[in-house]
Amino acid sequence: MTSQAQAINSVEVFNAPKSQAFSREIEKLIPGGVDSPFRSFKEVGGHTIFFNRGEGSKLYDLDGNTYIDYLGAWGPAILGYCHPAVVEACQSAVAAGPVFGAPHLNELRLAQLLTEAVPSVEMVRFVNSGTEAVMSAVRLARGFTGRERIVMFEGCYHGHSDSVLASRSHSSSAGVPQGISDNTLLVPYNDLAALKHCIDSNPDGIAAVIIEPVAGSMGVVPPAEGYLQAVSGLCTASGVVLIFDEVLTGIRVARGGAQSLYGVKPDLTCFGKALGGGMAIGAYGGRREIMEHLEPIGKVYQAGTFSGNPVTMAGGIATLELLSDSTFYEHLEAVSRRLFEGLQPEIDRHGWPVQLQRVGSMFSLIIADRPVLNYRDSLRIDSARFAHLYHELLRSGIYLPPSAVDAAAISCAHSFDDIDQSVEKVSIALKKVFADKFIS
Ligand SMILES: Cc1ncc(COP(=O)(O)O)c(C=O)c1O
């Protein structure tokens, strides 16, 4: 056992008896007790928490505990949980017929709203998850260019389709054919020379470069100044399709996504998460010339029984309509800033090795001696101390992603009072973590 693993084992884990009992029960039927491995507590130890309600900025568990939520359901909950307008829109759509398998007006309306919000998206296809959006965009780029290889960046996450599974830990998942991994090239994030070298070494070979414009799975890592523009320039010069994976950043960091924040126009963009207002959604879109390669007008196949269903579309419409009022983003920025402005002086005063990294309402609280700018830096994160912090925060009623590297999220429903309470709770928890000498 590594010293980090030993240290995690020695953490006094949070205990919620009902959740603990059900997590044992569910593990007998669902592998690891979760339908997505991110949700497990493998990294932090202890048992998972079973929630039975979410409202606004709060989550409520089976044991009667209340948490200020910074998971945001891994991204979708930009309005917090159960915004009345979203609930009502979805309920009406269910009552009118939850799926037709034929076009309807909700699809048209959400396509209009999305293409208005993100001008690089001239045409769009709705799917059911971020994974599907990325898988389809990569296939489309390959079909459009007639090339096979794609380039992605170490530490970026693009869902679980075979072509992009080299992302998370350098090694592909078991079960991905070698022939598919061979067509995925990995380069470091925020390193332009490495990307240029990769593209130059594969003349006529690269179909697409896919990038998270703000990385969210190795700590929140913003692009270096001018980096995305330069990536776009390299792609254009070589006829490579530039795909922005905005599954996490889309709608969240700005209405027009990270591309509006940094002033870069990709060829294709993938969406998911916040776009559906809590309903299962994905979407990909971009230049008309490329999108017109999709069946039934082109030769690239992609389909889906539930794609663009009326309920999901209703959730998306309600969300985008609400967010057309800019005061939502102003509030989101104000509460996000207040969290950091509250915590940073505490961190400085104690000299704790804690890095606060944030773009808009995506943030990470990283226990490391210096900021994380790429995947290699993220390996310096002290996951044992994070595990300790995690359980202290659960005890005090704060729910973060159970991972030292994945982005936490703030919602429009967070109040200044939520934030002030959080600053106090996190400061107390950090004091405990750095007072304990359980790790050398
Ligand atoms: C940037 C990014 N792309 C793609 C995905 C995959 O989305 P989904 O989990 O909806 O399949 C995720 C999910 O975490 C993501 O963060």
The ligand as an SDF file (V2000), in Angstrom:
LIG
                    3D

 16 16  0  0  0  0  0  0  0  0999 V2000
  -15.5550   18.0470  -20.5150 C   0  0  0  0  0  0  0  0  0  0  0  0
  -16.4390   16.8380  -20.5070 C   0  0  0  0  0  0  0  0  0  0  0  0
  -16.7080   16.2240  -21.6590 N   0  0  0  0  0  0  0  0  0  0  0  0
  -17.5140   15.1540  -21.7280 C   0  0  0  0  0  0  0  0  0  0  0  0
  -18.0750   14.6340  -20.5910 C   0  0  0  0  0  0  0  0  0  0  0  0
  -18.9850   13.4420  -20.6720 C   0  0  0  0  0  0  0  0  0  0  0  0
  -20.3080   13.8330  -20.4240 O   0  0  0  0  0  0  0  0  0  0  0  0
  -21.3890   12.7590  -19.9050 P   0  0  0  0  0  0  0  0  0  0  0  0
  -20.9690   12.3740  -18.5360 O   0  0  0  0  0  0  0  0  0  0  0  0
  -22.6900   13.5070  -19.9630 O   0  0  0  0  0  0  0  0  0  0  0  0
  -21.3480   11.6210  -20.8510 O   0  0  0  0  0  0  0  0  0  0  0  0
  -17.8130   15.2290  -19.3610 C   0  0  0  0  0  0  0  0  0  0  0  0
  -18.3850   14.6760  -18.1270 C   0  0  0  0  0  0  0  0  0  0  0  0
  -17.9050   14.8310  -17.0390 O   0  0  0  0  0  0  0  0  0  0  0  0
  -16.9770   16.3650  -19.3160 C   0  0  0  0  0  0  0  0  0  0  0  0
  -16.6850   16.9760  -18.1610 O   0  0  0  0  0  0  0  0  0  0  0  0
  1  2  1  0
  2  3  1  0
  2 15  2  0
  3  4  2  0
  4  5  1  0
  5  6  1  0
  5 12  2  0
  6  7  1  0
  7  8  1  0
  8  9  2  0
  8 10  1  0
  8 11  1  0
 12 13  1  0
 12 15  1  0
 13 14  2  0
 15 16  1  0
M  END
$$$$
